[in-house]
Amino acid sequence: MCFAPMAQLLALAITVPGVEADMPVLQTAGPKLVFTRQTLFSIPFRIDGAVDKSRRPVEVRLYVSGDRGATWQLYSTVPPDAKHFLFRAGGDGRYCFLVRTLDRSGRLRPEGTGKSELQVVVDTTPPRLKLHADRGQAGQITARWEVAELHPKPNSLNIQYRTVSDGPWETVAVSRQVSSASGASNTGPPRTGPQKTGKVTWWPQPGDSRAEIRAEITDIAGNPAVTHAVLKAESRKPKAEHRKRK
């Protein structure tokens, strides 16, 4: 009996309608971490047919752990020809899985306490993103952002602006490696992670007095966060008006 690499199969063999076919996988020293914003997904398994008759499984069991393998609970049992388990997460968090077979003699295989064969991070919470913008005396625009997210997707931060309400967006060149805000690394809720900040300054075309700035970022599971700031032309000292759009 053998099991295929489950993290790889999970990413390639999603069978539940509405679940992405390509779930992000994070390489780690231990089992691969698979990230998803879905609470319902399929976990495939494969059993080698070249097994002694006395050891052929009559049942396949899925065990789950919510404390990284310290304790395990039996979640589901299926016949060997089912080829997959259907798992529904009770909420956001890291779920560890292992699979065991029950043979005709009533023995679980492989024997002994096993280590996690697959870890899935269920994350349905989008990043918390704030945007502030102001205009300098020389006409330059400075946008400052704050992000709180436990698993931000690298290089996903995007800043755009436009000077006409229905005009095309122009992308601002920005360093996407945001830095931690001083004194804020432990202030946010654990699910959103440490707060990080950054800023960028650019000069729009001369005469462009009004500007709408758009910031977007995504976490590894694929949850997006988008927010806007508008610099109006009427005020001598422009102030940013903030509104969030989903």
Backbone as CSV, one residue per row, in Angstrom:
resi,resn,N_x,N_y,N_z,CA_x,CA_y,CA_z,C_x,C_y,C_z
1,MET,0.831,-1.190,0.000,0.000,0.000,0.000,0.864,1.237,0.000
2,CYS,0.439,2.243,-0.763,1.183,3.504,-0.737,0.209,4.643,-0.975
3,PHE,0.597,5.810,-0.509,-0.220,6.995,-0.686,0.518,7.962,-1.598
4,ALA,-0.190,8.534,-2.535,0.407,9.545,-3.405,0.681,10.794,-2.593
5,PRO,1.576,11.679,-3.107,1.833,12.939,-2.393,0.535,13.736,-2.282
6,MET,-0.036,13.778,-1.092,-1.394,14.288,-0.946,-1.500,15.781,-1.193
7,ALA,-0.493,16.553,-0.791,-0.574,17.988,-1.013,-0.620,18.303,-2.493
8,GLN,0.151,17.555,-3.276,0.152,17.775,-4.717,-1.189,17.376,-5.320
9,LEU,-1.728,16.245,-4.872,-3.008,15.800,-5.396,-4.119,16.761,-5.027
10,LEU,-4.068,17.288,-3.831,-5.106,18.213,-3.414,-5.142,19.424,-4.319
11,ALA,-3.986,19.850,-4.760,-3.934,21.027,-5.615,-4.390,20.721,-7.031
12,LEU,-4.341,19.452,-7.430,-4.627,19.114,-8.821,-5.953,18.398,-9.013
13,ALA,-6.540,17.890,-7.956,-7.710,17.033,-8.122,-8.891,17.510,-7.308
14,ILE,-9.177,18.795,-7.366,-10.337,19.320,-6.675,-11.603,18.840,-7.386
15,THR,-12.528,18.273,-6.643,-13.732,17.719,-7.255,-15.002,18.418,-6.810
16,VAL,-14.884,19.375,-5.896,-16.066,20.049,-5.383,-16.384,21.257,-6.243
17,PRO,-17.618,21.407,-6.749,-17.967,22.571,-7.569,-17.688,23.876,-6.841
18,GLY,-17.100,24.814,-7.551,-16.834,26.119,-6.984,-15.495,26.267,-6.319
19,VAL,-14.715,25.181,-6.210,-13.393,25.243,-5.590,-12.340,25.404,-6.663
20,GLU,-11.368,26.286,-6.427,-10.322,26.532,-7.400,-9.533,25.256,-7.679
21,ALA,-9.105,25.095,-8.944,-8.332,23.919,-9.317,-6.880,24.042,-8.882
22,ASP,-6.392,25.272,-8.742,-4.993,25.477,-8.375,-4.931,26.175,-7.028
23,MET,-4.753,25.395,-5.978,-4.683,25.960,-4.645,-3.224,26.295,-4.344
24,PRO,-2.940,27.498,-3.828,-1.559,27.886,-3.566,-0.890,26.935,-2.590
25,VAL,0.357,26.586,-2.874,1.127,25.678,-2.023,2.389,26.396,-1.575
26,LEU,2.642,26.376,-0.285,3.822,27.012,0.285,4.820,25.940,0.667
27,GLN,6.051,26.046,0.147,7.100,25.083,0.461,7.644,25.349,1.868
28,THR,7.666,24.317,2.698,8.187,24.440,4.057,9.116,23.272,4.337
29,ALA,9.756,23.303,5.509,10.662,22.223,5.881,9.900,20.928,6.144
30,GLY,8.646,21.034,6.605,7.826,19.863,6.861,6.869,19.624,5.708
31,PRO,5.662,19.121,6.029,4.663,18.912,4.975,4.308,20.231,4.292
32,LYS,3.959,20.140,3.027,3.584,21.353,2.303,2.321,21.954,2.902
33,LEU,2.289,23.278,2.925,1.104,23.996,3.354,0.294,24.369,2.126
34,VAL,-0.977,23.954,2.105,-1.874,24.311,1.025,-2.839,25.357,1.551
35,PHE,-2.976,26.467,0.829,-3.846,27.558,1.247,-5.111,27.582,0.394
36,THR,-6.239,27.796,1.036,-7.494,27.900,0.312,-8.450,28.827,1.062
37,ARG,-9.304,29.510,0.319,-10.349,30.305,0.948,-11.685,29.559,0.938
38,GLN,-11.652,28.289,0.540,-12.840,27.450,0.544,-12.893,26.642,1.844
39,THR,-14.079,26.494,2.378,-14.245,25.682,3.588,-14.659,24.256,3.262
40,LEU,-14.912,23.972,1.996,-15.283,22.627,1.566,-14.361,22.211,0.431
41,PHE,-13.645,21.095,0.610,-12.724,20.649,-0.426,-12.538,19.143,-0.354
42,SER,-11.941,18.600,-1.400,-11.741,17.160,-1.534,-10.284,16.807,-1.257
43,ILE,-10.066,15.700,-0.568,-8.724,15.190,-0.299,-8.611,13.812,-0.949
44,PRO,-7.961,13.699,-2.090,-7.844,12.399,-2.774,-6.804,11.494,-2.101
45,PHE,-6.955,10.192,-2.311,-5.946,9.239,-1.877,-5.857,8.130,-2.926
46,ARG,-4.739,7.412,-2.911,-4.527,6.307,-3.844,-3.935,5.132,-3.095
47,ILE,-4.458,3.944,-3.331,-3.986,2.731,-2.664,-3.365,1.808,-3.700
48,ASP,-2.168,1.331,-3.401,-1.478,0.406,-4.295,-2.217,-0.931,-4.311
49,GLY,-2.565,-1.416,-5.509,-3.302,-2.666,-5.620,-2.467,-3.895,-5.327
50,ALA,-1.143,-3.782,-5.406,-0.264,-4.943,-5.188,-0.018,-5.136,-3.697
51,VAL,-1.045,-5.584,-2.998,-0.965,-5.790,-1.559,-1.452,-7.191,-1.231
52,ASP,-0.804,-7.813,-0.238,-1.227,-9.136,0.208,-2.710,-9.118,0.588
53,LYS,-3.449,-10.191,0.245,-4.890,-10.231,0.458,-5.265,-9.976,1.905
54,SER,-4.456,-10.485,2.839,-4.770,-10.319,4.255,-4.633,-8.869,4.703
55,ARG,-3.895,-8.093,3.933,-3.692,-6.698,4.294,-4.507,-5.725,3.441
56,ARG,-5.288,-6.277,2.541,-6.085,-5.386,1.708,-7.085,-4.623,2.561
57,PRO,-7.185,-3.332,2.353,-8.064,-2.526,3.214,-9.535,-2.759,2.905
58,VAL,-10.324,-2.684,3.945,-11.773,-2.725,3.795,-12.369,-1.345,4.097
59,GLU,-11.511,-0.471,4.603,-11.973,0.866,4.977,-10.785,1.819,4.978
60,VAL,-11.023,3.048,4.589,-9.989,4.077,4.625,-10.477,5.186,5.556
61,ARG,-9.591,5.623,6.452,-9.968,6.597,7.473,-9.166,7.894,7.323
62,LEU,-9.857,8.993,7.524,-9.227,10.310,7.526,-9.223,10.853,8.944
63,TYR,-8.031,11.193,9.430,-7.892,11.803,10.744,-7.498,13.268,10.563
64,VAL,-8.001,14.119,11.459,-7.718,15.547,11.376,-7.249,16.041,12.733
65,SER,-6.356,17.019,12.695,-5.841,17.648,13.909,-5.916,19.161,13.757
66,GLY,-6.425,19.816,14.787,-6.465,21.268,14.797,-5.373,21.877,15.649
67,ASP,-4.506,21.034,16.236,-3.420,21.542,17.077,-2.064,21.059,16.561
68,ARG,-1.958,20.998,15.244,-0.697,20.673,14.556,-0.166,19.287,14.928
69,GLY,-1.060,18.350,15.090,-0.644,16.966,15.291,-0.509,16.528,16.726
70,ALA,-0.804,17.398,17.683,-0.710,16.993,19.092,-1.787,15.972,19.422
71,THR,-2.977,16.151,18.895,-4.075,15.197,19.066,-4.768,15.012,17.724
72,TRP,-5.338,13.807,17.553,-6.000,13.475,16.289,-7.413,12.989,16.554
73,GLN,-8.319,13.343,15.653,-9.698,12.875,15.716,-10.068,12.217,14.389
74,LEU,-10.805,11.114,14.488,-11.308,10.467,13.288,-12.391,11.353,12.682
75,TYR,-12.203,11.736,11.423,-13.156,12.634,10.774,-14.123,11.889,9.862
76,SER,-13.608,10.940,9.073,-14.463,10.300,8.083,-13.910,8.927,7.727
77,THR,-14.802,8.029,7.333,-14.411,6.717,6.810,-15.099,6.505,5.469
78,VAL,-14.356,5.945,4.513,-14.907,5.678,3.184,-14.408,4.321,2.707
79,PRO,-15.081,3.692,1.758,-14.571,2.442,1.180,-13.338,2.709,0.340
80,PRO,-12.500,1.697,0.122,-11.242,1.915,-0.612,-11.435,2.455,-2.022
81,ASP,-12.565,2.150,-2.645,-12.754,2.613,-4.010,-13.327,4.030,-4.092
82,ALA,-13.502,4.686,-2.955,-14.036,6.055,-2.963,-13.037,7.038,-3.560
83,LYS,-11.752,6.816,-3.312,-10.641,7.583,-3.885,-10.491,9.004,-3.348
84,HIS,-11.417,9.460,-2.528,-11.226,10.783,-1.935,-12.146,10.946,-0.726
85,PHE,-11.757,11.882,0.136,-12.589,12.315,1.250,-13.128,13.708,0.933
86,LEU,-14.269,14.003,1.490,-14.818,15.344,1.412,-14.725,15.962,2.795
87,PHE,-14.033,17.093,2.890,-13.792,17.716,4.193,-14.415,19.101,4.231
88,ARG,-15.107,19.383,5.334,-15.669,20.712,5.557,-15.036,21.310,6.813
89,ALA,-14.351,22.424,6.655,-13.695,23.080,7.783,-14.725,23.831,8.624
90,GLY,-14.517,23.811,9.921,-15.419,24.509,10.817,-15.137,25.984,10.926
91,GLY,-14.055,26.440,10.337,-13.680,27.847,10.395,-12.263,28.027,9.901
92,ASP,-11.772,29.245,9.941,-10.408,29.520,9.512,-9.413,28.854,10.457
93,GLY,-8.265,28.465,9.910,-7.222,27.866,10.724,-6.432,26.841,9.940
94,ARG,-5.448,26.241,10.610,-4.616,25.206,9.986,-5.147,23.834,10.371
95,TYR,-5.342,22.989,9.364,-5.842,21.639,9.563,-4.787,20.645,9.081
96,CYS,-4.437,19.700,9.954,-3.479,18.656,9.610,-4.241,17.348,9.363
97,PHE,-3.775,16.597,8.365,-4.472,15.372,7.994,-3.503,14.202,7.909
98,LEU,-4.002,13.017,8.228,-3.318,11.776,7.908,-4.369,10.723,7.572
99,VAL,-3.971,9.734,6.777,-4.876,8.701,6.294,-4.379,7.337,6.776
100,ARG,-5.301,6.502,7.223,-4.987,5.138,7.639,-6.009,4.178,7.000
101,THR,-5.559,2.950,6.736,-6.464,1.930,6.222,-6.723,0.881,7.298
102,LEU,-7.891,0.307,7.244,-8.269,-0.773,8.146,-8.360,-2.049,7.326
103,ASP,-7.541,-3.071,7.699,-7.556,-4.309,6.914,-8.585,-5.291,7.469
104,ARG,-8.639,-6.478,6.860,-9.657,-7.465,7.220,-9.519,-7.968,8.659
105,SER,-8.309,-7.898,9.169,-8.083,-8.374,10.541,-8.391,-7.297,11.582
106,GLY,-8.771,-6.120,11.134,-9.085,-5.038,12.055,-7.882,-4.221,12.469
107,ARG,-6.779,-4.334,11.712,-5.558,-3.598,12.048,-5.446,-2.358,11.179
108,LEU,-5.067,-1.246,11.834,-4.839,-0.004,11.103,-3.434,-0.003,10.522
109,ARG,-3.315,0.446,9.289,-2.020,0.540,8.634,-1.911,1.896,7.929
110,PRO,-0.709,2.465,7.940,0.502,2.053,8.654,0.302,2.095,10.168
111,GLU,1.055,1.276,10.861,0.936,1.200,12.306,1.716,2.335,12.957
112,GLY,1.382,2.601,14.209,2.082,3.625,14.961,1.478,5.006,14.747
113,THR,1.932,5.921,15.588,1.471,7.300,15.496,2.173,7.994,14.343
114,GLY,1.408,8.475,13.419,2.000,9.092,12.242,2.084,10.608,12.335
115,LYS,2.883,11.148,11.449,2.987,12.587,11.338,2.041,13.069,10.237
116,SER,1.758,14.335,10.294,0.841,14.918,9.320,1.343,14.690,7.896
117,GLU,0.445,14.238,7.029,0.784,14.012,5.626,0.365,15.190,4.750
118,LEU,-0.473,16.030,5.285,-0.982,17.179,4.547,-1.447,18.227,5.533
119,GLN,-1.138,19.482,5.263,-1.612,20.585,6.085,-2.284,21.613,5.185
120,VAL,-3.491,21.989,5.559,-4.260,22.952,4.779,-4.598,24.146,5.669
121,VAL,-4.281,25.332,5.188,-4.652,26.560,5.879,-5.910,27.102,5.218
122,VAL,-7.006,27.099,5.959,-8.259,27.680,5.477,-8.300,29.138,5.910
123,ASP,-8.376,30.023,4.952,-8.343,31.461,5.230,-9.426,32.133,4.401
124,THR,-10.505,32.539,5.047,-11.593,33.226,4.350,-11.613,34.715,4.637
125,THR,-10.641,35.187,5.415,-10.615,36.587,5.838,-9.701,37.402,4.940
126,PRO,-10.218,38.431,4.263,-9.357,39.266,3.416,-8.421,40.119,4.257
127,PRO,-7.327,40.580,3.677,-6.424,41.474,4.406,-7.138,42.759,4.822
128,ARG,-6.664,43.368,5.879,-7.140,44.691,6.287,-6.218,45.732,5.659
129,LEU,-6.774,46.553,4.787,-5.981,47.501,4.008,-6.532,48.903,4.184
130,LYS,-5.661,49.831,4.571,-6.025,51.241,4.696,-5.141,52.066,3.760
131,LEU,-5.704,53.133,3.223,-4.976,53.987,2.286,-5.191,55.444,2.655
132,HIS,-4.099,56.206,2.693,-4.139,57.639,2.945,-3.346,58.328,1.828
133,ALA,-3.848,59.466,1.365,-3.156,60.169,0.282,-3.209,61.667,0.536
134,ASP,-2.147,62.386,0.146,-2.128,63.844,0.219,-1.258,64.394,-0.908
135,ARG,-1.409,65.668,-1.141,-0.669,66.322,-2.221,0.314,67.330,-1.641
136,GLY,1.536,67.322,-2.164,2.555,68.250,-1.712,2.473,69.580,-2.432
137,GLN,3.254,70.557,-1.970,3.233,71.897,-2.552,3.699,71.897,-4.003
138,ALA,4.544,70.957,-4.368,5.037,70.890,-5.748,4.094,70.105,-6.660
139,GLY,2.953,69.655,-6.125,1.992,68.911,-6.928,2.142,67.406,-6.832
140,GLN,3.140,66.950,-6.111,3.343,65.505,-6.000,2.267,64.879,-5.112
141,ILE,2.007,63.618,-5.367,1.039,62.852,-4.576,1.800,61.799,-3.783
142,THR,1.484,61.705,-2.520,2.068,60.671,-1.666,0.953,59.789,-1.138
143,ALA,1.062,58.514,-1.386,0.091,57.532,-0.893,0.760,56.682,0.176
144,ARG,0.084,56.550,1.304,0.565,55.708,2.407,-0.449,54.609,2.669
145,TRP,0.052,53.396,2.869,-0.855,52.285,3.102,-0.481,51.528,4.366
146,GLU,-1.479,50.893,4.936,-1.306,50.031,6.097,-1.982,48.694,5.787
147,VAL,-1.272,47.614,6.030,-1.772,46.273,5.744,-1.647,45.413,6.992
148,ALA,-2.717,44.710,7.338,-2.681,43.724,8.417,-3.119,42.388,7.831
149,GLU,-2.196,41.460,7.722,-2.487,40.158,7.115,-1.447,39.150,7.559
150,LEU,-1.902,37.972,7.976,-0.992,36.941,8.467,-0.221,36.267,7.339
151,HIS,-0.877,36.099,6.164,-0.240,35.418,5.039,-0.385,36.248,3.761
152,PRO,0.278,37.395,3.665,0.157,38.193,2.441,0.846,37.513,1.262
153,LYS,0.260,37.654,0.085,0.879,37.107,-1.112,2.028,38.013,-1.514
154,PRO,3.225,37.484,-1.702,4.369,38.325,-2.073,4.107,39.080,-3.377
155,ASN,4.532,40.332,-3.400,4.477,41.166,-4.598,3.061,41.373,-5.135
156,SER,2.047,41.270,-4.267,0.675,41.452,-4.746,0.159,42.873,-4.555
157,LEU,0.899,43.704,-3.824,0.447,45.077,-3.620,0.494,45.850,-4.928
158,ASN,-0.601,46.536,-5.233,-0.700,47.296,-6.478,-1.314,48.661,-6.174
159,ILE,-0.650,49.719,-6.630,-1.140,51.092,-6.464,-1.400,51.686,-7.843
160,GLN,-2.598,52.233,-8.050,-2.961,52.863,-9.320,-3.633,54.204,-9.050
161,TYR,-3.659,55.059,-10.063,-4.365,56.336,-9.910,-4.934,56.758,-11.261
162,ARG,-5.903,57.661,-11.200,-6.461,58.275,-12.398,-6.976,59.660,-12.034
163,THR,-6.982,60.548,-13.011,-7.404,61.932,-12.782,-8.774,62.216,-13.377
164,VAL,-9.328,61.272,-14.098,-10.683,61.375,-14.644,-11.492,60.228,-14.064
165,SER,-12.710,60.532,-13.601,-13.488,59.539,-12.871,-13.721,58.259,-13.660
166,ASP,-13.902,58.374,-14.983,-14.127,57.184,-15.800,-12.941,56.872,-16.701
167,GLY,-11.800,57.462,-16.388,-10.604,57.250,-17.200,-9.870,55.978,-16.846
168,PRO,-8.861,55.620,-17.615,-8.086,54.409,-17.344,-7.181,54.583,-16.130
169,TRP,-6.912,53.488,-15.464,-6.018,53.505,-14.308,-4.577,53.437,-14.779
170,GLU,-3.717,54.204,-14.109,-2.276,54.159,-14.370,-1.587,53.554,-13.152
171,THR,-0.687,52.610,-13.402,0.006,51.919,-12.322,1.195,52.730,-11.838
172,VAL,1.331,52.820,-10.534,2.441,53.530,-9.909,3.527,52.522,-9.555
173,ALA,4.757,52.818,-9.943,5.880,51.947,-9.580,6.092,52.027,-8.079
174,VAL,6.021,50.883,-7.413,6.095,50.876,-5.956,6.884,49.662,-5.503
175,SER,7.661,49.839,-4.442,8.334,48.719,-3.811,7.310,47.955,-2.999
176,ARG,7.085,46.693,-3.330,6.034,45.913,-2.695,6.485,45.239,-1.411
177,GLN,7.729,45.451,-1.032,8.196,44.893,0.226,7.890,45.872,1.350
178,VAL,6.690,45.779,1.930,6.292,46.709,2.971,7.037,46.397,4.256
179,SER,7.192,47.409,5.089,7.938,47.254,6.330,6.976,47.251,7.507
180,SER,7.423,46.662,8.615,6.578,46.602,9.801,6.429,47.978,10.412
181,ALA,5.222,48.272,10.848,4.981,49.554,11.505,5.551,49.505,12.914
182,SER,6.179,50.588,13.350,6.795,50.602,14.668,5.724,50.458,15.748
183,GLY,5.976,49.518,16.654,5.077,49.334,17.781,3.758,48.689,17.439
184,ALA,3.593,48.200,16.200,2.280,47.677,15.805,2.301,46.191,15.503
185,SER,3.420,45.528,15.721,3.531,44.143,15.282,2.648,43.199,16.084
186,ASN,2.257,43.597,17.304,1.460,42.701,18.127,0.098,43.292,18.499
187,THR,-0.326,44.319,17.786,-1.558,44.991,18.169,-2.781,44.430,17.478
188,GLY,-2.648,43.836,16.309,-3.797,43.364,15.543,-4.254,41.994,15.996
189,PRO,-5.466,41.628,15.596,-5.958,40.283,15.912,-5.063,39.228,15.301
190,PRO,-4.913,38.053,15.935,-4.025,37.012,15.410,-4.357,36.594,13.996
191,ARG,-5.634,36.641,13.605,-6.017,36.174,12.281,-5.543,37.129,11.196
192,THR,-5.365,38.399,11.531,-4.970,39.356,10.512,-3.469,39.589,10.466
193,GLY,-2.748,39.198,11.500,-1.306,39.302,11.478,-0.797,40.678,11.822
194,PRO,0.519,40.858,11.776,1.129,42.137,12.123,0.781,43.221,11.109
195,GLN,0.767,44.452,11.588,0.487,45.589,10.718,1.771,46.029,10.029
196,LYS,1.683,46.279,8.722,2.826,46.735,7.965,2.450,47.966,7.162
197,THR,3.439,48.816,6.914,3.171,50.092,6.261,4.139,50.328,5.110
198,GLY,3.787,51.266,4.280,4.658,51.681,3.189,4.127,52.959,2.566
199,LYS,4.908,53.578,1.697,4.449,54.782,1.017,5.158,54.913,-0.321
200,VAL,4.554,55.708,-1.203,5.129,55.970,-2.513,4.730,57.377,-2.928
201,THR,5.622,58.076,-3.614,5.374,59.441,-4.089,5.587,59.505,-5.589
202,TRP,4.696,60.198,-6.281,4.838,60.375,-7.723,4.251,61.721,-8.136
203,TRP,4.591,62.144,-9.350,4.117,63.417,-9.888,3.152,63.149,-11.040
204,PRO,1.879,63.531,-10.894,0.939,63.355,-12.003,1.198,64.395,-13.090
205,GLN,0.436,64.330,-14.178,0.584,65.297,-15.257,0.219,66.696,-14.761
206,PRO,0.919,67.743,-15.237,0.593,69.115,-14.829,-0.864,69.440,-15.141
207,GLY,-1.516,70.127,-14.205,-2.907,70.500,-14.408,-3.901,69.482,-13.894
208,ASP,-3.430,68.296,-13.502,-4.324,67.283,-12.967,-4.550,67.567,-11.483
209,SER,-5.626,68.291,-11.181,-5.860,68.714,-9.797,-6.605,67.659,-8.988
210,ARG,-7.428,66.867,-9.650,-8.161,65.812,-8.961,-7.485,64.471,-9.217
211,ALA,-7.465,63.631,-8.199,-6.847,62.316,-8.371,-7.569,61.294,-7.509
212,GLU,-7.797,60.134,-8.087,-8.343,58.989,-7.362,-7.269,57.918,-7.302
213,ILE,-6.983,57.448,-6.101,-5.925,56.468,-5.891,-6.574,55.154,-5.449
214,ARG,-6.064,54.077,-5.995,-6.605,52.749,-5.722,-5.475,51.838,-5.242
215,ALA,-5.693,51.142,-4.127,-4.710,50.188,-3.601,-5.362,48.813,-3.522
216,GLU,-4.603,47.797,-3.866,-5.110,46.423,-3.825,-4.005,45.486,-3.361
217,ILE,-4.385,44.498,-2.574,-3.442,43.480,-2.130,-4.209,42.170,-1.962
218,THR,-3.496,41.047,-2.059,-4.106,39.722,-1.975,-3.322,38.864,-0.995
219,ASP,-4.020,37.997,-0.271,-3.299,37.039,0.572,-3.051,35.750,-0.204
220,ILE,-2.299,34.829,0.393,-1.903,33.614,-0.310,-3.115,32.770,-0.694
221,ALA,-4.162,32.808,0.119,-5.355,32.021,-0.176,-6.179,32.601,-1.311
222,GLY,-5.887,33.839,-1.705,-6.607,34.455,-2.814,-7.651,35.473,-2.413
223,ASN,-7.712,35.834,-1.131,-8.661,36.856,-0.691,-8.127,38.242,-1.037
224,PRO,-8.873,39.047,-1.803,-8.400,40.381,-2.162,-8.925,41.448,-1.203
225,ALA,-8.196,42.536,-1.126,-8.650,43.729,-0.410,-8.377,44.932,-1.295
226,VAL,-9.378,45.789,-1.466,-9.259,46.973,-2.324,-9.790,48.169,-1.564
227,THR,-9.093,49.295,-1.656,-9.564,50.529,-1.047,-9.150,51.713,-1.910
228,HIS,-9.859,52.849,-1.756,-9.634,54.030,-2.581,-9.437,55.267,-1.704
229,ALA,-8.775,56.248,-2.251,-8.685,57.583,-1.665,-8.820,58.602,-2.789
230,VAL,-9.532,59.696,-2.537,-9.764,60.726,-3.549,-9.209,62.056,-3.052
231,LEU,-8.389,62.686,-3.890,-7.899,64.042,-3.637,-8.716,64.989,-4.496
232,LYS,-9.484,65.852,-3.852,-10.343,66.776,-4.583,-9.622,68.072,-4.917
233,ALA,-10.130,68.745,-5.940,-9.483,69.964,-6.416,-10.031,71.212,-5.761
234,GLU,-11.205,71.125,-5.116,-11.868,72.343,-4.626,-11.147,72.976,-3.447
235,SER,-10.566,72.168,-2.605,-9.944,72.687,-1.394,-8.532,73.176,-1.665
236,ARG,-8.155,74.276,-1.016,-6.779,74.766,-1.146,-5.791,73.813,-0.480
237,LYS,-6.246,73.184,0.566,-5.419,72.190,1.235,-6.137,70.852,1.083
238,PRO,-5.847,70.168,0.006,-6.606,68.938,-0.289,-6.490,67.918,0.836
239,LYS,-7.615,67.320,1.120,-7.646,66.233,2.087,-8.169,64.986,1.423
240,ALA,-7.678,63.849,1.856,-8.089,62.583,1.245,-9.401,62.131,1.841
241,GLU,-10.325,61.769,0.979,-11.573,61.159,1.401,-11.446,59.662,1.162
242,HIS,-11.784,58.902,2.149,-11.535,57.467,2.064,-12.847,56.708,2.003
243,ARG,-12.863,55.738,1.178,-13.989,54.831,1.124,-13.489,53.474,0.669
244,LYS,-14.110,52.457,1.160,-13.720,51.090,0.805,-14.716,50.521,-0.175
245,ARG,-14.180,49.759,-1.104,-15.011,49.056,-2.068,-14.625,47.607,-2.057
246,LYS,-15.592,46.762,-2.058,-15.300,45.328,-2.109,-15.210,44.883,-3.548
